[in-house]
Amino acid sequence: MTALLRQLPVSTRGYASIVVGMTFLALLVSAGLRSAPGVMMLPLEQHFGWDRATISASAAIGILLYGLVGPFAAALMLSIGIKRTMLGGLVLMASATLASLWMTEPWQYVLSWGVISGVGSGAVASVLGAAVVNRWFATRQGLVMGMLTASTATGALVFLPVLAWLAEGGAWRPVALAVSIASAAMLPLVFLFVPEHPQDVGVRRFGETEDSAPPPPLKQAATASLAFTALFRAARSPMFWLLFGTFFVCGLTTNGLVGTHMIAFCGDHGIAPVQAAGLLSLMGLFDLIGTTASGWLTDRYDPRKLLFVYYGLRGLSLLALPFLDFGAGSLFLFAVFYGLDWIATVPPTVKLANLTFGERDAPIVFGWVMVGHQLGAATAAFGAGAIRAWTGTYTPAFLIAGAFGLAAAVAILSGRTEARTLRPAT
């Protein structure tokens, strides 16, 4: 297949665009899978009689594994290749969601949508974007990373209205089947159109010249050893813990809380699931704009200052949400304001990781930072469901998340001293 691709009259820009396009689609499907439990929460509650805390626990496990697998997936991409890692993740995603069609007990939901799909989607996550950007781009890395990160929002934009429509009347099986088909459909596309390296098809990295530094060498090592070695090196840097902690807050305030519980929260205020899914899709649309713009800004401005603004605005929006009237106008304004900031934090965080840890280790280190993100997301996914079960309202969960957002905005400024010593990627 590589030989056939080499014969195509495609430029470096063309090959890079194809790889980015395939990666974007794979990330989109992975994001759609991770957003599906929020759509299925009420149908599963109605169909099986499971309580919301039990259903939230499965979502929390899936979110946690989605992040925990990241550094090992990044190491796999260095040892066995990006394409094979993507294909393996997509196979797990397709098979787990398909098998869930026959589940009858909560543990089967936890196994399929929590454990297996969590591992599979973790192999097709933000670390994949970081690895592709480092391997295929010598310039414009921030912009491309912003575009790939925005695929998470686009996943919500594309999937949620359709999934909510499929779930009308309390149906959950059509949702699971749709996610399975979408995951399986990506397998031939990735196999056919994702070369492993630019040199495999006779091109250089995008923007690379004769004077450009060569791409970082690949390290052939056992996956676990490579992932843990990078972690041990990174853990000696205060910047790693700063990024890990602030990304914990990022997950807490986005897919863990809003992504998992926003439809149910709107249902508490009399808003139908399809309308609530439309609200999340609107957030996804504006995040597509906001995260791409964030990548452009990251190429030009101090990433710490950008993160200060992003976390501060996000915290304020979450503090305000419970006190809105939940009318169409106020929810539209919230969706626009919050959506622009949904995951705009990723490009500046990736840049700080690249500058601090170098291009060779940065994708694996970013994978560990993503573990912090998903720990925060899992905490919010389970915690918000438990708070709703215990108190009958989601309000305390949103207020706590908003306070954490403001705390992260203040904390990121403490990286100033470390930032003066950032070394160029080598």
N, C-alpha and C positions, 0 to 999 in steps of 0.2 A: 504493500500500500504506500509506503514511503517513496518507493521508486516511481510509482504512478504520480504522486504529488510533485516529485522533482521535475517531471516532464511538463507540468502545467506552466504556462507563461505568466506567472504571478510574481509581483514585486515583493520586496521585504514588507512594505506597508500592507500589501494584500494578504500575505500569510499571517502577519501579526493581527490583522483585522479578523481573519477567519478564526484564529485561535481565541481571540477575545470574544467573538460572537458565540462560539460553542461554549466557552466558559461561562459567559453571561447566561445562556439558556440553562446550563446545568445548575448554576447557582439559583436561578429563578425557580426551577422545579424543586430544589432542596428547600427553598424558602416557602414554597407552596405547601410542601409536606409539613413543615414545622408550624405553619399557620392553621392547618386543618383541624387540630384538636380544639381550637377556640370555636370553630364552627360546629363541631360535633358534641360539644359539652352538653348543651341542652337536649339534643336528640338522644344521646346516650343516657342521660339522667331520666328521660321520659320512657325510653324503651326498656332499659334493664332495671331501673330503680336504684342505680348506684348513686351515692351521695356525691356532692360536688368536690369534697375534699379528696375522695378516692380518685375521681377522674382527674383532678388537678395534680395528684401525685404522679400519675403516668406522664402527664405533660412535663412536669418538673424533671423526671428522670430522663426523658427524651432530650430536653433542653440541656441538662447537665452533660450527658454523654456527647451531645452535639459539640460542646466546647472541649470536653476532656479528650476526645479523640483527636482534636486539632493538631497538637504537636507531634503525635505519632503518625498522623496522616502526612504532615509536612516532611517528617523523616522518611516515610515510605516514598514520597515523591522524589526524594534525593537518591534513594537506593534502588527502587524498582521502577520508578518513573511516574510522571504526572498522569499519563493516559491510563495506565493500569490501575492506579489508585482511584481515579475517577470512575472507571468501569466497575471496579469492585464495590464502591459506594453506591452506585446506581443500581446494581444487582440487589444489594441488601435492601435498599429503599423500595424497589418494585416488589420483591418477594414478601417482605414483612407486611406491607399494606395490603397486598393481595390475600395473604393468609389470614388477616384480621377479619375477613368477611365471614369466617366460620367461628368467631369467638363467641363464647357464652358466659365466661367468668371474668372478673376484674383482672386476675393475674395474666390472662391471655392478652388483654388490652395493654397491660404494662409491658409484657414481653414483646409484642409486635410494634406498638406505637412508641413505647418508651425505650426499650433496650435495643432491639435490632435496627429499627429505623433511626434511632439516635446515633448508633455507630455508623450506619450508612450515610446519613446526612452530614455527620461530622467529617467524613472524608470529602464531602463536596460543600465546603464552607469557606469562610473568608480566608483561611490559610491557603486554599487553592488559588484565590485571586492574587495573594501576595507572591506565591511561587511562580505563577504565570507572568506577573508583571516583572519580577526580577530576571526571569529567564528570557523573556521576549522583548524587553524594552530597556534601552540605555538612557532614554530621555522621556519626559512626560509621564513619569511613573505615578505621580500624585493624581493627575487627571484620569489616567486609565484605572487606577485603584478606586477612585471615586465612582467611575462608571460601573465597575464590577460590583462594588459595594451596593450601589443603587439597585442592583438586581434583586436584592432582598425586598426592597420596597416594591419593585415591579412585580415580584411574586405575589405580594398581597394585592396589588392592583389588578393582576390578571386572574388570579385564582379565587379570591374571596367572594366576589359577587356570584361567580359560577357555582362555587361550593355551597354558598348560602342558598342559592336557588335549588340546588340538588337536595339540600337538607330540609326544604320546606315540608311541612307536615310531619316532622319528626324523623325523617329518613336519614340514616347515617351510612348505610352500605354504598349508595351511589358516590358519596364523598370519597370513601376509601378506594373504590374502584377507579375513580377519575385520577387520583394521585398515583395509583399503581400504573395505570396506562401511560401517564405523562413521564414517569420515571423510566419505564421500559422503552418508550419512544426515543429517549436520549441515547440509548446504548449504541445503535448503529451510527448515529451522527458523530459521537465522540470517537468511535473506532475508525471512522473513515476520514475525519477532517481535523484531527488534532495531532500534528507531528510532535515528537518528543522534544526535539531541539531545533533551533533555527538552522544549524548546519546540516541537519538531516535532509532538508529540502534546498540546501545550497544558498541560504541567505544569512545575513547578520541580524543581530537584534535591531529593533527599530531605533533609529537615531545614532547607531554605532558608526564610528569612523575609524580611520587608521590610527588616530591618536587616542581613541577611547580606551579606558581600562578594560581588560578582558573580563568576561563574566566570571563570577566566583566558581572555583573548581568544585566538582561534586565529591562528596565523601562517601565512600562505600563502607558501610558499617551496619551492625545490627540495629534494627529500628529502635528498640527500646534504649539501647546504649547511646545512640546518636541523639535521641530526644532528651534523655536525662543529662547527657554531657552538656548540651546547650543550656539546659535549665540551670545546672550548677554554675556555669560561667556567668549566666545572666543574673542569678540570685545575689551575686556580690555587688551588683549595681543598685543604688537607691532608685534610679530611674525605672528599673524593672518593677519594683514594688509600687511605685507611683502609678505606672501604667496599669498594672494588675488591679490596684485598688480602684482607680477611676473607671476602669472598664467593668469592674463588678457593679458599680453604680449605673453604668450605661445599660447593662443587661437588666438590672433591677427596674429601670425606668422605661424600658422599651418592650421587647418581645415577652419578657416575663410577666409584666403587669398589663400593659395596654394590648399587646398582641394576643395574650391568652384570655384576658378577662373583659376586654372592652365590649364585646358583643353581649355578654351576660350582664355587665354593668348597665348598658343601655336598655337591656330587657327589664331591669329593675325599675326603669323610668318609663316603661310602656312603649319602647321603640322596638319594632319588629326586627328579627335577625337579618333579613335582607337589607333593610335600611341601615342597620348598624354595620354590616359588612361593607356597604357603600361608603360609609364614613371612614372605615379603615382603608378602603381603596383610594379615597381622596387623599388621605395621609400619605399613602404610597406614591401617588402621583406627585405630590409636592416634595416628598423625600427624594424621588428620582431627580428632581431639579436641585434640591438643596444639597444632596450628597455629591452630585457631579460638580456643582459650584464649589463645594468644600474641597474637592480634589484640585480644582483650578487655583483656589486660594492657598492651598497647602504648598503648591509649587512656588509661591511668591511671598508668603508671610510666615511669621513665627508660629509654629504649630501649637505652642503652649497658650498663646493669646487666643487663638481660635478655639481651643478646647475650653478655656475659661468662659468665653461667650456662649458656646454651645451648651455646656452643662448648666450655666446660670439661667439661660432662657428656658431650658427644659424643666428645671426645678420650679420656676415660677409658673409655668403653664400647668403643671400637675397640681400645684397648690390651689390654683384657681378653678380647675375642672369641677370638683364636687359642688361648687357654689354657683355654677351656671344653671340657667333655667331649663336646659336641655331642649330648647327650641331649635328650629332649623338654622336660624341665623347665628346663634352663639356656638352651636356645634360646628358649623362651617368655619367660623373664625378660629376655633380651637384646632380643627383639622389642618387648616392652612399653616397656622403658627407652629404647631407641634410637628406637623409633617415635614416642614423644611429642615427640622433639626433631628429627625428620627434617628438616623445613624450617620449623621454628618461627622461624628467623632472618629470614624474609622480612618480616613486618609491621613489626618494629622498624627494619629496614634501609630500608624504604620511608618510614617516618616520618622518619627522619634525613634522607633525601633530600628529602622535602617541606619540612622545616623549613629545611634549608640552602640549597636551590636554588629554592624557590618552586614553586607548583603548575603553572605553565606549563612550566617546564623539567624538573621532577622526573621525569615518565614517560620522557623521553629520557635523562636522566642515569641513571635506574635501569636503562634498557636497556644503557647502557655498563657499569654495575656488573655487570649480568647477563653481560656478555662475560667479566668476570673469573671469575664463577661457572662458566661453561662452559669457559673455559680450564683451570680446575682440574679440572673433570669430565673433559675430554678427556685431560688429563695422566694422571689415574688410570685412565681406561678403557683407554688404550694401555699405560701403564706397568705396571699390575697384570698385564695379559696377558703383557707381555714378561717381567716378573719370574717369573711362573708358568712360562713357556716355558724360561727360563734356569736357574731353581733347582728347579723341580718343586714349589714350594709358594707359596701366597699370603701366608704369615705375614709376611714383610718388608713387603709392601705395606700390610697393616693396621696394623703398628706405626708405619710412617712416617706414615700418615694420622692416627693417634691423636696423634702428637707435633705435627703441624701444627694439630690442633684445640686443643691446650693453648696453643700459641703464639698462635693467633688470640684466645683468651680473654684473654691478657695484653695483646695489642696493642690491643684495642678500648678498653681503659681510657685509652690515650693520647689519645683523642678528647675528654677532659674539658675541656681548655682551649678547644678549638674550640666545644664544645657550649654554653659560656656566651655565645657570640656568635651563636648561631643566630638567624636572623631569621624572623619569621612569613611564611608563604606569602602571596604577593600575586598 
